Amino acid sequence: MDEKNKQFKKSSNKKKSFSLTTLIITGIAALLLGGGGVFAFMNSRLQAAEQTSESMGKINAVYKALDSYYYKGISRKKLENGAITGMVNVLGDQFSEYMTKSETQSLNETISSSFTGIGAEVRKSGDQIQIVSPISGTPAQKGGLKAKDIILKIDGKSLNGYSLNKAVSLIRGKKGTSVKLQIKRGDSVFEKSFKRDTIPVKTVNGKLAGKDKKVGYIQVTTFSNNTAKEMKQTIKQLRKKGAKSFVIDMRDNPGGLMDQALKMSSMFLKNGQTIMQVKQRGSRPEVYKAGKKYDDGFKVHEKTVVMINGGSASAAEIFSAALNQSAGDKLIGTKSFGKGTVQNVMPFKDKTELKLTIAKWLTPNGSWIHEKGLQPTIKADYPKVAYQAMISTNKTYKENDVSKEVARLQNFLTALDYDPGRTDGYYSTETKATVQKFQREHHLDPSGTADKQTINSIQEAIAQLVVHSDHAYDAAIKAAQ
């Protein structure tokens, strides 16, 4: 998961310096994490791999044969890129990737301090491009994208065979322009247009919450260059306003810089308590512990709880696991994403890059949560309707229609306290009358037919219902009091 930080900062102990690099694509925002000592280690190893050796003889022979004898000309650069890409693909690791010059340039532009896009973190899942989570306040989040949504097409172009970065490049564009995504959610397929916007750089937002205004609610959207600094400032501000405890909301946080996760975690732990462990191949886990070198002596002693969900990944899971297992703080919400591997980036002189999984990280107690996630102490979530697939607006639904789309319409109406009479997908007379009632109350043509305008209005009402039915938030505020 990533944002531009290619300086690869080192800790005071150079022999043990290490920075986690994970890659996320936040819609069109990629947060590239630094690499310290591990980067130097991998760089020397990988550069050695470039040298001619006997084991590379067959590859070299095939390259020369294709270059010299293939019946039509082919770019040597294509052969080179194809060979490298093929080797990386054999790993079967969705987080390892060889990036061409154009892809690297696109990534570097994406991870700069300002970028435009829709703000949805995506990953490659098999042959599909999948939403990990939308970033709060972005077009993706406002437009209703959900974790595990599959992007089938972008502006009518099928993504079959597309790399992650190629798909991201299609989503990117100038602020104010629109991009149309075809989304698969469960067994439903629908299209949605999103207007590209500047993705917010500020990663930490706080306010006083609870009836007595003594709970400081802090939302962390990603882990970028200034996140730990923003967290410290936010805590100080909320303390001045009267906060006596804190709720840290890590929901839909795709992760980011490891050094920021270490700094933030250390603030909430006693010196010497374990934050995380990192295990490379053939070596013992390296343990990272809280201390002044990470938090500069700034500590949070107030009662704290952490909120997580299926969109909480990587650095967000490092922070959440550290507070849960080392400080005993409660986790509120649903199971986290489960991203437990470490990637590092090796740049080449031709401005291409190799992003490679080089280690796995473990929680303080030594657990590997990869593809498992963290389990909440208290399970709480939005109402089920929040995860129901959206209704396709490509057609109009009317009396006597029978379909899964009609069933979704009926479920939405039921959630909004309208009674359609049934929820089995048959557009009955009673369902028509209920649609008419909704249309009249929302100043729409009371035709009783669910057209695009009516469906959009119903789905907007559902979005507002979900916002005001955040059971996990309510549970976290209560737990922090």
C-alpha positions as MATLAB code, in Angstrom:
seq = 'MDEKNKQFKKSSNKKKSFSLTTLIITGIAALLLGGGGVFAFMNSRLQAAEQTSESMGKINAVYKALDSYYYKGISRKKLENGAITGMVNVLGDQFSEYMTKSETQSLNETISSSFTGIGAEVRKSGDQIQIVSPISGTPAQKGGLKAKDIILKIDGKSLNGYSLNKAVSLIRGKKGTSVKLQIKRGDSVFEKSFKRDTIPVKTVNGKLAGKDKKVGYIQVTTFSNNTAKEMKQTIKQLRKKGAKSFVIDMRDNPGGLMDQALKMSSMFLKNGQTIMQVKQRGSRPEVYKAGKKYDDGFKVHEKTVVMINGGSASAAEIFSAALNQSAGDKLIGTKSFGKGTVQNVMPFKDKTELKLTIAKWLTPNGSWIHEKGLQPTIKADYPKVAYQAMISTNKTYKENDVSKEVARLQNFLTALDYDPGRTDGYYSTETKATVQKFQREHHLDPSGTADKQTINSIQEAIAQLVVHSDHAYDAAIKAAQ';
ca = [
       0.000    0.000    0.000;
       1.613    3.290   -0.901;
       2.322    7.088   -1.275;
       5.507    8.640   -2.637;
       8.349    8.016   -0.227;
      11.225    6.607   -2.196;
      13.898    7.976    0.085;
      13.799    4.640    1.926;
      14.469    6.091    5.375;
      16.711    4.168    7.723;
      16.435    3.745   11.448;
      19.286    4.596   13.820;
      20.363    0.950   13.768;
      21.410    0.589   10.141;
      22.000   -3.129   10.353;
      18.440   -3.681   11.441;
      16.731   -0.878    9.537;
      13.571   -1.896    7.719;
      10.515   -0.224    6.252;
       7.465   -2.078    5.065;
       6.376   -1.613    1.495;
       2.903   -2.690    0.510;
       1.096   -1.586   -2.609;
      -2.431   -0.316   -2.760;
      -4.123    1.523   -5.546;
      -6.514    4.035   -4.030;
      -8.691    4.403   -7.056;
      -5.976    6.283   -8.789;
      -3.918    6.887   -5.695;
      -1.062    4.511   -5.032;
       0.782    4.762   -1.750;
       4.350    3.581   -2.203;
       6.047    2.605    1.019;
       9.722    3.056    1.783;
      12.365    0.372    2.126;
      15.469    1.140    4.277;
      17.850   -1.714    4.935;
      15.687   -4.370    3.359;
      15.703   -2.359    0.159;
      19.504   -2.298    0.179;
      19.567   -6.036    0.881;
      17.153   -6.829   -1.909;
      18.822   -4.387   -4.284;
      22.201   -6.147   -4.034;
      20.586   -9.568   -4.387;
      18.518   -8.553   -7.403;
      21.369   -6.763   -9.111;
      23.419   -9.927   -8.787;
      20.579  -11.753  -10.513;
      21.055   -9.524  -13.551;
      24.558  -10.880  -14.145;
      25.057  -13.529  -16.816;
      25.179  -17.032  -15.384;
      24.929  -20.582  -16.595;
      21.398  -20.905  -15.228;
      20.284  -18.079  -17.528;
      21.575  -19.826  -20.638;
      18.235  -21.202  -21.808;
      16.480  -17.859  -21.308;
      19.236  -16.099  -23.229;
      19.045  -18.672  -26.046;
      15.284  -18.258  -26.395;
      15.664  -14.472  -26.386;
      18.249  -14.600  -29.166;
      16.181  -17.046  -31.215;
      13.082  -14.876  -31.036;
      15.061  -11.736  -31.735;
      16.879  -13.208  -34.726;
      14.548  -15.744  -36.334;
      10.932  -14.967  -35.501;
       9.133  -14.539  -38.844;
       8.400  -10.877  -38.186;
      10.183   -8.207  -36.228;
       9.520   -7.844  -32.532;
      10.722   -5.187  -30.123;
      13.570   -6.269  -27.896;
      11.990   -4.241  -25.124;
       8.794   -6.296  -25.473;
      10.802   -9.495  -25.233;
      12.605   -8.229  -22.158;
       9.440   -7.046  -20.451;
       7.620  -10.243  -21.375;
      10.375  -12.437  -19.925;
      10.482  -10.516  -16.658;
       6.702  -10.343  -16.386;
       6.455  -14.068  -17.039;
       8.921  -14.877  -14.252;
       7.078  -12.663  -11.796;
       3.687  -14.097  -12.786;
       4.930  -17.625  -12.084;
       5.054  -16.633   -8.409;
       1.263  -16.546   -8.314;
       1.542  -13.572   -5.964;
      -0.908  -10.766   -6.651;
       1.295   -8.289   -4.789;
       4.463   -8.918   -6.841;
       4.658   -7.172  -10.201;
       7.095   -5.938  -12.834;
       6.131   -2.423  -13.858;
       7.102   -1.027  -17.241;
       8.404    2.501  -17.665;
       4.948    3.901  -18.375;
       3.414    1.992  -15.460;
       6.190    3.153  -13.143;
       5.733    6.737  -14.271;
       1.995    6.455  -13.745;
       2.549    5.019  -10.281;
       5.016    7.746   -9.319;
       2.622   10.452  -10.477;
      -0.139    8.775   -8.517;
       1.832    8.713   -5.278;
       2.754   12.390   -5.362;
       1.323   14.792   -2.824;
      -1.678   15.642   -4.992;
      -3.578   13.392   -7.343;
      -6.961   13.046   -8.943;
      -9.186   10.033   -9.339;
     -12.145    8.340   -7.691;
     -10.449    7.188   -4.484;
     -11.007    3.433   -4.426;
      -8.275    1.037   -3.403;
      -8.134   -1.867   -5.824;
      -6.193   -5.108   -6.080;
      -5.749   -7.940   -8.557;
      -7.767  -10.960   -7.420;
      -7.067  -13.787   -9.821;
      -7.905  -12.337  -13.225;
     -10.229   -9.721  -11.759;
      -9.758   -6.162  -10.513;
     -11.395   -5.987   -7.088;
     -12.253   -3.103   -4.795;
     -10.542   -3.422   -1.403;
     -12.173   -0.319   -0.003;
     -13.217    3.195   -0.996;
     -11.449    6.069    0.759;
     -13.738    8.115    2.952;
     -15.078   11.300    1.383;
     -14.040   10.418   -2.178;
     -16.232    9.950   -5.281;
     -15.875    6.168   -4.880;
     -17.247    6.251   -1.336;
     -19.973    8.766   -2.152;
     -20.912    6.761   -5.231;
     -21.495    3.621   -3.202;
     -18.551    1.399   -4.125;
     -18.060   -1.422   -1.611;
     -15.284   -3.782   -0.596;
     -15.149   -6.892   -2.857;
     -16.898   -5.162   -5.776;
     -15.408   -6.402   -9.064;
     -14.656   -3.897  -11.847;
     -15.564   -5.566  -15.141;
     -15.255   -2.628  -17.524;
     -13.929    0.928  -17.507;
     -15.599    3.253  -20.001;
     -16.834    0.206  -21.866;
     -13.407   -1.471  -22.053;
     -13.229   -4.997  -20.674;
     -10.442   -5.514  -18.144;
      -9.762   -9.116  -19.183;
      -5.987   -9.569  -19.230;
      -5.289   -6.084  -17.866;
      -2.623   -5.545  -15.218;
      -3.523   -3.691  -12.046;
      -1.612   -0.591  -13.094;
      -3.167   -0.639  -16.566;
      -6.637   -0.683  -15.015;
      -5.641    2.137  -12.677;
      -4.365    4.197  -15.606;
      -7.820    3.964  -17.197;
      -9.498    5.188  -14.018;
      -7.137    8.125  -13.730;
      -7.820   11.414  -15.456;
      -8.293   15.129  -15.096;
     -10.323   16.556  -12.246;
     -13.945   17.093  -13.236;
     -13.985   14.462  -15.971;
     -16.047   11.307  -15.556;
     -15.284    7.628  -15.745;
     -17.903    4.884  -16.067;
     -17.328    1.587  -14.273;
     -19.209   -1.643  -14.815;
     -19.374   -3.291  -11.405;
     -20.201   -6.825  -10.354;
     -21.473   -7.137   -6.784;
     -22.507  -10.638   -5.867;
     -24.655  -11.812   -8.779;
     -25.615   -8.291   -9.803;
     -23.951   -6.264  -12.579;
     -24.510   -2.523  -12.880;
     -22.855    0.600  -14.244;
     -21.977    3.731  -12.328;
     -20.320    6.973  -13.410;
     -17.903    8.793  -11.124;
     -16.626   12.327  -11.496;
     -12.889   12.442  -10.868;
     -11.780   14.706   -8.060;
      -8.733   15.546   -5.973;
      -8.217   12.799   -3.417;
      -7.822   14.361    0.033;
      -4.252   14.457    1.310;
      -5.184   14.883    4.969;
      -5.346   11.446    6.523;
      -6.464   12.099   10.106;
      -9.700   13.803   11.155;
     -11.039   14.151   14.683;
     -14.025   15.403   16.636;
     -15.638   15.086   20.048;
     -18.345   12.447   20.219;
     -20.691   10.851   22.716;
     -23.437   12.544   24.697;
     -21.064   14.078   27.202;
     -18.511   15.055   24.548;
     -15.702   13.335   26.427;
     -14.821   10.816   23.715;
     -12.418   11.850   20.975;
     -13.357   10.184   17.677;
     -10.442    9.986   15.229;
     -10.742    8.673   11.680;
      -7.548    7.615    9.876;
      -8.053    7.172    6.131;
      -4.553    6.053    5.045;
      -0.975    5.926    6.348;
       0.998    8.489    4.363;
       3.992   10.723    5.056;
       2.396   12.952    7.693;
      -0.145   10.604    9.265;
       1.669   10.149   12.598;
       2.218   13.907   12.833;
      -1.459   14.523   12.070;
      -2.461   11.962   14.711;
      -0.350   13.691   17.355;
      -1.816   17.093   16.469;
      -5.368   15.737   16.473;
      -4.973   14.103   19.886;
      -3.581   17.330   21.352;
      -6.480   19.328   19.910;
      -9.094   16.907   21.231;
      -7.482   16.864   24.665;
      -7.779   20.636   24.821;
     -11.461   20.309   23.955;
     -12.022   17.865   26.804;
     -11.485   14.374   25.375;
     -10.880   11.774   28.092;
     -10.804    8.681   25.846;
     -10.394    7.889   22.155;
     -12.007    5.884   19.368;
      -9.632    5.304   16.465;
     -11.546    4.464   13.279;
      -9.442    2.291   10.954;
     -12.384    1.149    8.843;
     -11.770    1.197    5.090;
      -8.162    2.233    5.721;
      -6.111    0.424    3.038;
      -2.822    0.931    4.865;
       0.323    2.730    3.813;
       3.742    3.534    5.222;
       5.178    1.185    7.808;
       7.167    3.895    9.562;
       3.914    5.752   10.192;
       2.283    2.593   11.579;
       5.250    2.134   13.920;
       5.172    5.754   15.094;
       1.425    5.753   15.676;
       1.352    2.384   17.407;
       4.217    3.403   19.697;
       2.186    6.397   20.904;
      -0.416    4.041   22.374;
       1.946    1.408   23.804;
       4.297    1.370   26.765;
       7.974    1.452   25.882;
       9.225   -2.042   25.201;
       5.873   -3.481   24.158;
       5.869   -5.241   20.792;
       4.359   -3.449   17.801;
       4.960   -6.076   15.111;
       7.374   -8.682   13.770;
       8.814   -9.088   10.276;
      10.072  -12.437    8.994;
      12.187  -12.804    5.864;
      12.907  -16.123    4.204;
      15.330  -18.248    6.193;
      15.613  -15.860    9.121;
      14.096  -15.338   12.534;
      11.384  -12.686   12.942;
      12.688   -9.197   13.660;
      10.722   -7.628   16.509;
       9.760   -3.934   16.559;
       9.024   -2.466   19.967;
       7.521    0.798   21.144;
       9.948    3.460   22.223;
      11.073    7.044   21.973;
      12.752    6.486   18.610;
       9.285    6.070   17.137;
       7.047    8.367   19.219;
       9.545   11.010   20.450;
       8.172   10.514   23.946;
       4.565   11.417   23.037;
       2.198    8.933   24.676;
      -1.558    8.365   24.776;
      -2.558    7.016   28.185;
      -6.296    7.527   27.792;
      -8.662    4.604   27.261;
      -8.724    3.709   23.553;
     -10.730    1.411   21.285;
     -10.126    0.714   17.576;
     -12.690    0.216   14.824;
     -11.975   -2.202   11.924;
     -13.791   -3.769    8.981;
     -13.116   -5.686    5.779;
     -11.459   -2.627    4.254;
      -8.873   -2.300    7.050;
      -5.638   -3.638    5.572;
      -1.858   -3.723    5.930;
      -0.612   -0.803    8.051;
      -4.128   -0.379    9.472;
      -3.953   -3.991   10.626;
      -0.464   -3.492   12.058;
      -1.760   -0.617   14.182;
      -4.946   -2.426   15.192;
      -3.158   -5.650   16.131;
      -0.530   -3.767   18.139;
      -3.118   -1.940   20.235;
      -5.234   -5.057   20.669;
      -2.553   -7.595   21.528;
       0.024   -5.417   23.307;
      -2.155   -2.745   24.946;
      -5.313   -4.842   25.385;
      -7.486   -2.335   23.541;
     -10.766   -3.604   22.108;
     -11.400   -3.970   18.387;
     -14.920   -3.002   17.314;
     -16.534   -3.869   13.989;
     -16.018   -6.751   11.567;
     -13.097   -8.914   10.437;
     -10.272   -6.974    8.773;
      -8.946   -7.573    5.255;
      -5.948   -9.798    6.009;
      -2.836   -8.397    4.267;
       0.218   -9.936    5.922;
       2.995   -9.731    3.339;
       5.715   -7.157    2.749;
       6.647   -5.776   -0.666;
       9.689   -3.784   -1.713;
      10.400   -1.878   -4.891;
      13.596   -2.093   -6.931;
      14.045    0.622   -9.565;
      16.035   -0.021  -12.760;
      18.039    2.491  -14.772;
      15.451    2.477  -17.557;
      12.838    3.711  -15.045;
      11.010    0.411  -14.794;
      10.521   -1.170  -11.372;
      10.182   -4.573   -9.788;
       7.757   -4.773   -6.874;
       8.390   -7.995   -5.008;
       7.048   -9.683   -1.892;
      10.123  -10.205    0.294;
       8.756  -10.973    3.771;
       5.684  -11.470    5.889;
       4.759   -9.480    8.956;
       3.377  -10.961   12.152;
       1.272   -9.520   14.957;
       2.824   -9.015   18.422;
       1.905  -12.567   19.500;
       3.429  -14.040   16.335;
       0.200  -14.630   14.388;
       0.169  -14.332   10.592;
      -3.153  -12.811    9.598;
      -2.649  -13.049    5.837;
      -5.972  -13.892    4.156;
      -7.434  -14.381    7.643;
      -7.723  -10.876    9.053;
      -8.143   -9.670   12.620;
     -11.282  -10.668   14.483;
     -13.117   -7.907   16.397;
     -13.525   -8.054   20.155;
     -17.055   -6.730   19.705;
     -18.778   -7.468   16.414;
     -20.924   -4.626   15.112;
     -21.724   -3.339   11.658;
     -24.026   -1.340    9.434;
     -27.452   -2.894    8.727;
     -27.421   -5.708    6.155;
     -29.035   -3.506    3.538;
     -25.745   -1.580    3.366;
     -24.166   -4.570    1.616;
     -26.981   -5.345   -0.779;
     -26.120   -4.981   -4.441;
     -27.276   -1.801   -6.137;
     -30.223   -1.918   -8.505;
     -29.286   -1.690  -12.163;
     -30.666    1.448  -13.772;
     -30.268    0.082  -17.299;
     -33.935   -0.817  -17.418;
     -37.280    0.190  -15.922;
     -39.208   -2.155  -13.613;
     -42.975   -2.369  -13.682;
     -45.960   -4.398  -12.476;
     -45.767   -8.167  -13.136;
     -42.000   -8.090  -13.685;
     -40.083  -10.855  -11.933;
     -36.351  -10.506  -11.281;
     -33.622  -10.267   -8.664;
     -33.508   -6.535   -9.338;
     -37.148   -6.236   -8.249;
     -36.315   -8.205   -5.090;
     -33.576   -5.681   -4.303;
     -36.019   -2.851   -4.903;
     -38.449   -4.448   -2.465;
     -35.733   -4.959    0.152;
     -34.687   -1.323   -0.141;
     -38.271   -0.148    0.269;
     -38.687   -2.403    3.322;
     -35.525   -0.964    4.897;
     -36.974    2.535    4.351;
     -40.152    1.529    6.229;
     -42.262    1.174    3.111;
     -44.161   -2.094    2.831;
     -44.039   -3.564   -0.714;
     -46.017   -6.612    0.437;
     -43.341   -9.100   -0.590;
     -39.612   -9.374   -1.216;
     -39.472  -12.353   -3.577;
     -38.871  -10.359   -6.768;
     -42.438  -10.299   -8.116;
     -43.572   -6.745   -8.903;
     -47.057   -7.059   -7.461;
     -49.909   -4.547   -7.373;
     -48.991   -3.809   -3.756;
     -45.366   -3.211   -4.744;
     -46.547   -0.786   -7.422;
     -48.681    1.073   -4.874;
     -45.683    1.289   -2.502;
     -43.477    2.689   -5.261;
     -46.174    5.270   -5.973;
     -46.243    6.243   -2.308;
     -42.461    6.707   -2.305;
     -42.654    8.747   -5.513;
     -45.332   11.069   -4.145;
     -43.424   11.643   -0.896;
     -40.253   12.430   -2.842;
     -41.922   14.680   -5.424;
     -41.531   12.249   -8.324;
     -44.020   11.267  -11.015;
     -46.278    8.718   -9.183;
     -46.332    6.281  -12.085;
     -45.730    3.235   -9.922;
     -42.969    2.241  -12.316;
     -39.413    2.086  -10.985;
     -37.532    4.152  -13.536;
     -33.942    5.413  -13.283;
     -34.896    8.573  -11.372;
     -36.967    6.624   -8.858;
     -34.278    3.980   -8.330;
     -31.590    6.614   -7.800;
     -33.809    8.399   -5.283;
     -34.444    5.159   -3.379;
     -30.740    4.319   -3.328;
     -29.844    7.810   -2.121;
     -32.342    7.366    0.725;
     -30.704    4.028    1.569;
     -27.281    5.708    1.638;
     -28.570    8.243    4.158;
     -30.134    5.468    6.219;
     -26.812    3.609    6.350;
     -24.912    6.728    7.388;
     -27.268    7.156   10.353;
     -27.256    3.436   11.244;
     -23.594    2.965   12.094;
     -23.906    0.346   14.831;
     -20.135   -0.153   15.024;
     -19.614    3.538   15.716;
     -22.286    3.472   18.424;
     -20.686    0.393   20.007;
     -17.228    1.958   19.912;
     -18.361    5.206   21.543;
     -20.082    3.202   24.273;
     -16.974    1.026   24.825;
     -14.768    4.128   25.115;
     -16.900    5.819   27.779;
];
